[in-house]
Amino acid sequence: MFQIRIHGRRGQGTVTAAQILSVAAFLEGRYAQAFPSFGLEHMGAPMVAFCRIADKEIRLREPVMEPDCLIVDEPTLIRAVDIFAGLRPGGYLLVNANKALTEAHIQTVADSLPKGHAVVVPATEFARKHVGGARPNGALLGSFAALTGLVRLDSVKRAIREAFPGEIGAANIAAADEAYGFVMSQERAA
């Protein structure tokens, strides 16, 4: 079973990102589940969403404490919350930021992971370019597909299209495509 934890702020679409990722896995014939963890906090408060992907039925229902992949939708949380807690030694780290690993304050964590398992992606920048606003989840899901290879980009795009038909879906797919290419070029350069 592959477990993903996504850190963001309430109202940014973090829950939707987990749901779309689970649908992408389901489209590939796998079992998947997605669910959030938040209290009664206000919009903008830190929150977490989880996704599990497996080749057999998933019976777990508790939060993901030891993720195989950590997605940081909101980089300001890096200094506010211990988001790296529990990240597995061979895991993956995907951070939405327009900075280098050192500038994003994650170089130490990245160095503890296998080479090529940590990447910083300007997902918000791609979202502004394609979607017209700061909704980076399409770009983050395209990045996830490139970084981990766990789901295919085509499955991510199909899941986005199902969640957001029309122009919004097409814009998020364009952001996912660009982010996928960005991560693939980063891995080749590494």
SERO-4910 file (N, C-alpha, C, O; in steps of 0.05 Angstrom, whole numbers):
BEGIN
 pado doro    nc1    nc2    nc3   cac1   cac2   cac3    cc1    cc2    cc3    oc1    oc2    oc3
  Met    A     17    -23      0      0      0      0     18     25      0     38     26     14
  Phe    A     10     44    -16     25     70    -18      7     91     -5    -16     94    -12
  Gln    A     19    106     14      4    125     30     14    153     25     38    158     25
  Ile    A     -4    172     20      2    200     14    -11    218     35    -34    214     42
  Arg    A      5    238     44     -6    258     62     -2    285     48     20    291     39
  Ile    A    -23    301     46    -22    327     33    -28    349     54    -49    348     67
  His    A     -9    367     56    -12    390     75    -19    415     59     -6    422     39
  Gly    A    -40    428     68    -49    453     56    -64    470     75    -63    466    100
  Arg    A    -79    489     65    -96    505     81   -125    501     73   -131    497     49
  Arg    A   -142    502     92   -171    497     86   -181    517     65   -177    541     68
  Gly    A   -194    507     45   -204    523     24   -187    524     -1   -194    536    -21
  Gln    A   -163    511     -1   -145    511    -23   -150    488    -43   -138    487    -64
  Gly    A   -167    469    -35   -172    447    -53   -155    422    -46   -153    404    -63
  Thr    A   -144    422    -23   -127    399    -15   -143    373    -14   -133    352    -22
  Val    A   -167    374     -3   -184    351     -2   -191    341    -31   -191    317    -36
  Thr    A   -197    360    -48   -204    353    -76   -180    340    -89   -183    321   -105
  Ala    A   -156    350    -84   -132    338    -95   -129    308    -87   -123    291   -104
  Ala    A   -134    302    -62   -132    275    -52   -154    258    -66   -149    235    -74
  Gln    A   -177    269    -69   -199    254    -82   -193    249   -112   -197    227   -121
  Ile    A   -182    269   -126   -175    265   -154   -153    244   -157   -154    228   -175
  Leu    A   -134    245   -139   -112    225   -139   -123    197   -135   -115    178   -148
  Ser    A   -142    194   -117   -154    167   -112   -170    158   -136   -170    134   -143
  Val    A   -183    176   -150   -198    169   -174   -179    160   -196   -184    141   -211
  Ala    A   -156    174   -199   -136    167   -219   -126    138   -214   -123    123   -233
  Ala    A   -122    131   -189   -113    104   -182   -135     84   -189   -130     63   -199
  Phe    A   -160     91   -182   -183     74   -187   -186     69   -217   -193     47   -225
  Leu    A   -181     89   -233   -183     86   -262   -162     67   -273   -166     56   -295
  Glu    A   -141     62   -258   -120     43   -266   -125     15   -253   -108     -2   -255
  Gly    A   -149     12   -241   -156    -15   -231   -146    -20   -202   -146    -43   -194
  Arg    A   -138      1   -188   -129     -3   -161   -151      5   -141   -171     18   -148
  Tyr    A   -146     -2   -116   -163      7    -94   -151     33    -84   -127     37    -85
  Ala    A   -169     51    -75   -159     77    -66   -179     88    -46   -203     82    -47
  Gln    A   -170    105    -29   -187    120    -11   -174    147     -6   -150    151     -7
  Ala    A   -192    167     -2   -183    194      4   -201    206     25   -225    202     24
  Phe    A   -189    221     44   -205    233     65   -189    256     78   -164    255     78
  Pro    A   -203    275     89   -189    298    102   -188    294    132   -200    277    144
  Ser    A   -172    312    145   -171    314    174   -170    344    180   -150    357    177
  Phe    A   -192    354    190   -193    381    199   -215    384    220   -234    369    220
  Gly    A   -212    404    237   -232    409    257   -251    431    248   -259    432    224
  Leu    A   -259    448    266   -277    469    259   -263    495    252   -274    517    255
  Glu    A   -238    492    244   -222    516    238   -234    532    215   -251    523    200
  His    A   -226    557    214   -235    575    193   -220    571    167   -200    556    166
  Met    A   -230    582    146   -217    581    120   -189    591    123   -184    612    136
  Gly    A   -170    577    111   -142    585    112   -126    572    134   -102    574    135
  Ala    A   -140    558    152   -126    544    174   -112    519    162   -121    507    143
  Pro    A    -89    511    174    -75    487    165    -93    463    167   -108    460    186
  Met    A    -91    446    146   -107    421    146    -91    400    131    -72    406    117
  Val    A   -100    375    133    -86    353    121   -107    335    107   -129    332    117
  Ala    A    -99    325     83   -116    305     69    -98    281     64    -74    283     62
  Phe    A   -111    258     63    -96    233     60   -107    218     36   -130    220     28
  Cys    A    -89    202     24    -97    184      2    -81    158      5    -57    159     11
  Arg    A    -94    136      1    -81    110      1    -87     97    -25   -110     98    -36
  Ile    A    -67     83    -36    -70     68    -61    -58     41    -57    -36     38    -47
  Ala    A    -74     20    -66    -65     -7    -62    -75    -25    -84    -94    -18    -98
  Asp    A    -64    -49    -85    -73    -69   -104    -94    -88    -92   -105   -105   -106
  Lys    A    -99    -84    -67   -120   -100    -54   -137    -81    -37   -129    -58    -32
  Glu    A   -159    -91    -27   -178    -75    -11   -163    -62     13   -146    -74     26
  Ile    A   -170    -37     18   -158    -22     39   -178    -21     63   -200    -12     60
  Arg    A   -169    -32     85   -186    -33    108   -179    -12    129   -195     -7    148
  Leu    A   -156      0    127   -148     21    146   -166     46    143   -176     52    121
  Arg    A   -171     59    165   -187     84    164   -174    106    180   -185    128    181
  Glu    A   -151    101    192   -139    122    208   -121    140    191   -115    134    168
  Pro    A   -114    163    201    -97    182    187    -70    169    179    -61    150    192
  Val    A    -58    180    159    -32    170    149    -10    183    167     -5    207    164
  Met    A      2    167    184     23    177    201     51    174    190     69    189    196
  Glu    A     54    154    172     80    148    160     77    147    130     75    126    118
  Pro    A     76    171    117     70    171     88     94    162     71    117    165     78
  Asp    A     87    150     49    106    143     28    112    168     11    134    170     -1
  Cys    A     93    186     11     97    211     -4     84    233     12     61    230     22
  Leu    A     98    255     13     88    279     27     85    301      6    105    308     -7
  Ile    A     61    312      3     57    334    -15     51    359      2     33    359     18
  Val    A     67    380     -3     63    405     12     51    425     -8     66    437    -24
  Asp    A     25    429     -5     11    448    -22     17    476    -14     18    494    -31
  Glu    A     20    481     11     24    508     22     51    509     36     54    500     59
  Pro    A     72    521     23     99    521     34    102    537     60    122    532     74
  Thr    A     84    555     66     87    570     91     83    552    116     90    559    138
  Leu    A     72    528    111     67    509    133     93    496    142     95    485    164
  Ile    A    114    497    126    139    484    132    150    494    159    162    479    174
  Arg    A    147    519    164    157    531    189    136    531    211    143    536    235
  Ala    A    111    526    205     90    528    225     82    501    237     73    500    260
  Val    A     85    479    221     76    453    230     98    433    224    113    436    205
  Asp    A    100    412    240    120    391    234    110    372    212    102    350    218
  Ile    A    110    382    188     98    367    166    115    343    157    104    325    145
  Phe    A    140    343    164    158    321    155    157    297    173    169    276    168
  Ala    A    142    299    196    141    277    215    130    252    202    110    252    188
  Gly    A    145    230    206    136    204    196    143    198    168    138    175    159
  Leu    A    153    216    152    160    211    124    179    187    123    201    188    135
  Arg    A    172    167    108    188    142    107    215    148     94    217    165     77
  Pro    A    236    134    103    263    139     93    266    137     63    282    152     51
  Gly    A    252    120     50    253    118     20    231    133      6    225    128    -17
  Gly    A    218    151     21    194    164     11    200    186     -9    222    191    -17
  Tyr    A    178    200    -17    179    222    -36    170    247    -23    152    247     -6
  Leu    A    181    270    -32    173    296    -22    168    314    -45    186    318    -63
  Leu    A    145    326    -46    137    344    -67    127    370    -54    108    370    -39
  Val    A    141    392    -60    135    418    -47    128    438    -68    142    442    -88
  Asn    A    106    452    -64     97    473    -81    112    499    -73    105    512    -53
  Ala    A    132    506    -88    147    531    -83    162    539   -108    169    522   -125
  Asn    A    168    564   -109    184    574   -132    212    581   -122    222    603   -126
  Lys    A    224    562   -108    250    565    -95    265    539    -98    254    518   -104
  Ala    A    291    541    -93    308    517    -92    303    503    -66    291    514    -47
  Leu    A    312    478    -64    308    462    -39    319    477    -15    306    477      6
  Thr    A    343    489    -18    355    503      4    338    527     13    333    531     37
  Glu    A    330    543     -7    313    567     -1    286    560     11    275    575     26
  Ala    A    276    537      4    250    527     14    252    514     41    232    505     53
  His    A    277    514     52    282    503     79    276    473     81    267    463    101
  Ile    A    282    458     59    277    429     59    301    413     50    299    389     46
  Gln    A    324    426     47    348    412     37    355    389     56    362    367     46
  Thr    A    354    393     82    361    371    101    343    347     97    353    324     97
  Val    A    317    352     95    298    330     91    303    317     64    304    292     62
  Ala    A    308    333     43    313    322     16    338    305     16    339    284      3
  Asp    A    359    313     31    384    298     32    380    271     46    396    253     41
  Ser    A    360    268     63    355    243     77    340    223     59    337    200     67
  Leu    A    330    232     36    315    214     18    333    205     -5    354    217    -10
  Pro    A    325    183    -18    341    175    -42    342    197    -63    324    214    -65
  Lys    A    363    197    -78    367    217    -99    343    217   -118    334    196   -127
  Gly    A    333    240   -124    310    243   -142    283    239   -129    263    239   -143
  His    A    282    236   -103    256    232    -89    245    258    -77    224    257    -65
  Ala    A    259    280    -80    249    306    -70    250    326    -92    270    329   -106
  Val    A    228    341    -95    227    361   -116    210    385   -107    190    382    -93
  Val    A    219    408   -116    204    433   -111    193    441   -138    208    443   -158
  Val    A    167    446   -139    153    453   -164    138    479   -161    124    483   -141
  Pro    A    141    497   -180    125    523   -178     96    518   -187     87    530   -206
  Ala    A     82    501   -172     55    494   -179     36    517   -180     18    519   -197
  Thr    A     39    535   -161     21    559   -160     26    576   -185      7    587   -197
  Glu    A     51    578   -193     58    593   -217     45    581   -242     33    595   -259
  Phe    A     46    554   -244     33    540   -266      3    544   -265    -10    547   -286
  Ala    A     -9    543   -241    -38    547   -238    -46    576   -247    -66    579   -261
  Arg    A    -30    595   -239    -37    623   -247    -36    626   -277    -53    639   -289
  Lys    A    -17    613   -289    -13    614   -318    -37    601   -333    -47    612   -353
  His    A    -45    577   -324    -65    562   -339    -93    565   -328   -112    566   -343
  Val    A    -96    565   -301   -122    565   -289   -132    594   -283   -156    599   -282
  Gly    A   -113    612   -280   -120    639   -276   -122    646   -246   -131    668   -239
  Gly    A   -113    629   -229   -114    634   -200    -95    616   -186    -81    599   -198
  Ala    A    -93    619   -159    -74    604   -143    -87    578   -134    -90    573   -110
  Arg    A    -94    560   -152   -105    534   -146    -85    513   -158    -89    504   -180
  Pro    A    -64    506   -143    -42    490   -154    -46    460   -156    -28    446   -163
  Asn    A    -70    450   -149    -73    421   -146    -70    405   -171    -58    383   -171
  Gly    A    -79    416   -194    -75    402   -219    -45    399   -225    -36    377   -233
  Ala    A    -31    420   -221     -2    420   -225     12    400   -205     30    386   -213
  Leu    A      3    400   -181     15    382   -161     10    353   -168     27    336   -164
  Leu    A    -14    347   -178    -20    319   -186     -4    311   -210      4    287   -212
  Gly    A      0    328   -229     18    322   -252     46    318   -242     60    300   -252
  Ser    A     55    334   -223     82    330   -211     84    304   -197    105    290   -199
  Phe    A     63    296   -182     63    271   -167     66    248   -187     82    229   -182
  Ala    A     52    248   -209     54    227   -229     83    224   -240     93    202   -243
  Ala    A     95    247   -245    123    247   -255    143    238   -234    161    222   -239
  Leu    A    139    247   -209    158    241   -188    157    212   -179    178    199   -177
  Thr    A    134    201   -175    131    174   -164    127    153   -184    135    130   -180
  Gly    A    114    159   -207    107    139   -226     85    120   -216     79    100   -229
  Leu    A     72    127   -194     51    110   -182     26    110   -199     13     89   -202
  Val    A     19    133   -210     -4    135   -229      6    148   -254     25    163   -254
  Arg    A     -7    141   -276      0    153   -302    -12    181   -305    -33    187   -294
  Leu    A      2    198   -319     -8    225   -324    -36    224   -338    -53    240   -331
  Asp    A    -40    205   -356    -66    203   -370    -88    198   -350   -110    208   -353
  Ser    A    -83    182   -330   -103    176   -309   -109    201   -292   -132    206   -286
  Val    A    -88    216   -286    -92    241   -271   -109    260   -287   -128    273   -277
  Lys    A   -103    263   -313   -118    281   -330   -147    273   -333   -165    289   -333
  Arg    A   -151    247   -335   -179    237   -337   -194    242   -311   -218    250   -312
  Ala    A   -181    238   -289   -194    243   -263   -200    273   -259   -221    280   -249
  Ile    A   -182    290   -268   -187    319   -267   -211    326   -285   -229    341   -277
  Arg    A   -212    315   -309   -234    320   -327   -261    311   -316   -281    325   -319
  Glu    A   -261    289   -301   -286    279   -288   -294    298   -266   -318    302   -262
  Ala    A   -275    308   -251   -281    326   -228   -289    354   -238   -307    366   -226
  Phe    A   -277    363   -259   -281    390   -269   -285    390   -300   -266    395   -314
  Pro    A   -308    383   -309   -312    383   -338   -311    412   -349   -315    431   -334
  Gly    A   -305    414   -374   -305    441   -387   -278    455   -384   -257    443   -382
  Glu    A   -280    482   -384   -256    499   -385   -239    496   -360   -214    496   -362
  Ile    A   -251    494   -337   -235    492   -312   -219    466   -313   -195    466   -305
  Gly    A   -231    444   -321   -216    419   -323   -194    421   -343   -171    412   -338
  Ala    A   -199    433   -367   -179    436   -388   -155    452   -378   -132    446   -384
  Ala    A   -161    474   -363   -140    491   -352   -123    475   -332    -99    478   -332
  Asn    A   -136    460   -314   -121    444   -294   -105    422   -308    -83    416   -299
  Ile    A   -115    411   -329   -100    391   -344    -75    403   -357    -54    391   -357
  Ala    A    -78    428   -367    -55    442   -379    -34    447   -357    -10    444   -362
  Ala    A    -42    454   -333    -24    458   -311    -10    432   -303     14    431   -298
  Ala    A    -26    410   -303    -15    384   -296      6    375   -317     27    365   -310
  Asp    A      0    380   -342     19    374   -364     45    389   -361     67    377   -362
  Glu    A     43    415   -356     68    431   -353     84    422   -329    109    420   -330
  Ala    A     70    417   -306     84    409   -282     97    381   -286    119    376   -276
  Tyr    A     84    363   -300     95    337   -305    121    340   -321    141    328   -314
  Gly    A    120    356   -342    144    361   -358    167    374   -342    190    368   -345
  Phe    A    159    392   -324    179    406   -307    193    385   -289    218    386   -288
  Val    A    178    368   -276    190    348   -259    207    328   -275    229    321   -266
  Met    A    198    319   -298    213    301   -314    239    313   -323    260    299   -324
  Ser    A    239    339   -329    264    352   -337    283    356   -313    308    355   -317
  Gln    A    272    359   -289    289    361   -265    302    335   -259    326    335   -252
  Glu    A    288    313   -262    300    287   -257    322    281   -276    343    269   -269
  Arg    A    319    288   -301    340    283   -322    364    300   -316    387    291   -321
  Ala    A    360    324   -306    382    342   -300    397    334   -275    421    340   -272
  Ala    A    384    319   -257    396    312   -231    419    292   -234    431    283   -215
***
